[in-house]
């Protein structure tokens, strides 16, 4: 196997890991929040933070590095409209994801503290952060789906 195909395979796998982990963790925290069960929320939010650290963060770093290398190696200009659009959407996703990471850390600490203290409800601040976390996730996920579309179809924009 040549280096290009090896990097392309890793690029595809890391994109699946990035989007899949992001969607999966969002799914579980969204529905754990709907239970309003403090122990469940504390556990799920702790695991969401861990998944972002272990899986999402490395993929977030690898994606642009491998993508730019692949485009350069394949002879694509960085000015190609679909590449420019994909980079812009990836940056939009990052602009949503960075505050989400912070929100998840704070939410996890709030839930862990409430759980350790035997609370039966989370404070209003947790729910405000949860709302922000959720609403930042929608444009990030939509942008990543658009990036997938651009990568597959490489349209002449």
C-alpha positions as CSV (number, residue, x, y, z in Angstrom):
1,X,0.0,0.0,0.0
2,X,1.3,3.4,-0.8
3,X,1.6,6.3,1.7
4,X,-1.2,8.3,0.1
5,X,-3.7,5.5,0.5
6,X,-2.6,4.8,4.0
7,X,-3.0,8.4,5.0
8,X,-6.3,8.6,3.2
9,X,-7.6,5.6,5.1
10,X,-6.5,7.1,8.4
11,X,-8.1,10.4,7.4
12,X,-11.4,8.7,6.7
13,X,-11.3,6.6,9.8
14,X,-10.5,9.6,12.0
15,X,-13.3,11.6,10.4
16,X,-15.7,8.8,11.3
17,X,-14.3,8.7,14.8
18,X,-14.6,12.5,15.1
19,X,-18.2,12.7,13.9
20,X,-19.3,9.4,15.4
21,X,-17.9,10.1,18.9
22,X,-19.3,13.7,18.8
23,X,-22.8,12.5,17.8
24,X,-22.7,9.5,20.1
25,X,-21.6,11.5,23.2
26,X,-24.1,14.2,22.4
27,X,-26.9,11.6,22.0
28,X,-26.1,10.1,25.4
29,X,-25.7,13.3,27.3
30,X,-28.8,14.8,25.7
31,X,-30.9,11.9,26.8
32,X,-29.3,11.6,30.2
33,X,-30.2,15.2,30.8
34,X,-33.8,14.5,29.9
35,X,-34.0,12.0,32.8
36,X,-33.0,14.7,35.3
37,X,-31.3,11.9,37.3
38,X,-28.3,13.4,38.9
39,X,-26.3,10.1,39.2
40,X,-26.9,9.3,35.6
41,X,-26.0,12.8,34.4
42,X,-22.9,12.8,36.5
43,X,-21.7,9.5,35.1
44,X,-22.6,10.3,31.4
45,X,-21.1,13.8,31.5
46,X,-17.8,12.4,33.0
47,X,-17.7,9.8,30.2
48,X,-18.5,12.4,27.5
49,X,-15.5,14.5,28.7
50,X,-13.3,11.4,28.7
51,X,-14.4,10.5,25.1
52,X,-13.7,14.0,23.9
53,X,-10.2,13.8,25.4
54,X,-9.4,10.3,24.2
55,X,-11.1,10.2,20.8
56,X,-12.4,13.5,19.5
57,X,-9.3,15.7,20.3
58,X,-6.8,13.5,18.5
59,X,-9.1,13.3,15.5
60,X,-9.6,17.1,15.5
61,X,-5.8,17.5,15.3
62,X,-5.2,14.7,12.7
63,X,-8.0,15.8,10.4
64,X,-6.6,19.1,9.1
65,X,-3.1,17.8,9.0
66,X,-4.0,14.7,7.0
67,X,-6.5,16.6,4.9
68,X,-4.0,19.3,3.9
69,X,-1.3,16.7,3.2
70,X,-3.7,14.7,1.0
71,X,-4.9,17.7,-1.0
72,X,-1.3,18.8,-1.5
73,X,-0.1,15.4,-2.5
74,X,-3.1,14.9,-4.9
75,X,-2.2,18.2,-6.5
76,X,-5.3,20.2,-5.4
77,X,-4.8,23.9,-5.0
78,X,-5.6,25.2,-1.5
79,X,-7.7,27.8,-3.4
80,X,-10.0,25.2,-4.8
81,X,-13.5,26.3,-3.8
82,X,-14.7,23.0,-2.3
83,X,-11.4,22.9,-0.2
84,X,-11.9,26.5,0.9
85,X,-15.5,25.7,1.8
86,X,-14.5,22.6,3.7
87,X,-11.8,24.4,5.7
88,X,-14.3,27.2,6.5
89,X,-16.9,24.7,7.7
90,X,-14.3,22.9,9.7
91,X,-13.3,26.2,11.4
92,X,-17.0,26.9,12.1
93,X,-17.2,23.4,13.7
94,X,-14.1,24.2,15.8
95,X,-15.6,27.6,16.9
96,X,-18.6,25.6,18.2
97,X,-16.6,22.7,19.6
98,X,-14.2,24.7,21.7
99,X,-16.9,26.3,23.9
100,X,-18.7,22.9,24.0
101,X,-15.6,21.3,25.5
102,X,-15.4,23.9,28.2
103,X,-19.2,23.6,28.8
104,X,-18.9,19.8,29.1
105,X,-16.1,20.1,31.6
106,X,-18.0,22.6,33.8
107,X,-21.3,20.6,33.5
108,X,-19.4,17.4,34.5
109,X,-18.0,19.1,37.6
110,X,-21.4,20.6,38.5
111,X,-23.1,17.2,38.1
112,X,-20.3,15.3,40.0
113,X,-20.5,17.8,42.9
114,X,-24.3,17.6,43.1
115,X,-24.1,13.8,43.0
116,X,-21.4,13.6,45.7
117,X,-23.5,15.9,47.9
118,X,-26.6,13.7,47.4
119,X,-28.5,16.4,45.5
120,X,-31.7,15.3,43.8
121,X,-31.6,18.1,41.3
122,X,-29.0,20.1,39.4
123,X,-28.7,23.8,39.8
124,X,-30.1,26.2,37.2
125,X,-26.6,27.0,36.0
126,X,-26.2,23.4,34.8
127,X,-29.3,23.7,32.7
128,X,-28.2,27.0,31.2
129,X,-24.9,25.5,30.2
130,X,-26.8,22.4,28.9
131,X,-28.9,24.7,26.6
132,X,-25.8,26.4,25.3
133,X,-24.0,23.0,24.8
134,X,-27.0,21.7,22.9
135,X,-27.4,24.7,20.6
136,X,-23.7,24.9,19.8
137,X,-23.9,21.2,18.7
138,X,-26.5,21.7,15.9
139,X,-24.4,24.0,13.6
140,X,-21.3,22.0,14.4
141,X,-22.9,18.7,13.3
142,X,-24.5,20.3,10.3
143,X,-21.2,21.8,9.2
144,X,-19.5,18.4,9.5
145,X,-22.1,16.7,7.4
146,X,-21.5,19.5,4.8
147,X,-17.8,18.8,5.0
148,X,-18.5,15.1,4.3
149,X,-20.6,16.1,1.3
150,X,-17.8,18.3,0.0
151,X,-15.1,15.7,0.4
152,X,-17.2,13.0,-1.4
153,X,-18.6,15.1,-4.3
154,X,-15.8,17.8,-4.7
155,X,-18.3,20.1,-6.4
156,X,-17.2,23.0,-8.7
157,X,-18.6,25.8,-6.6
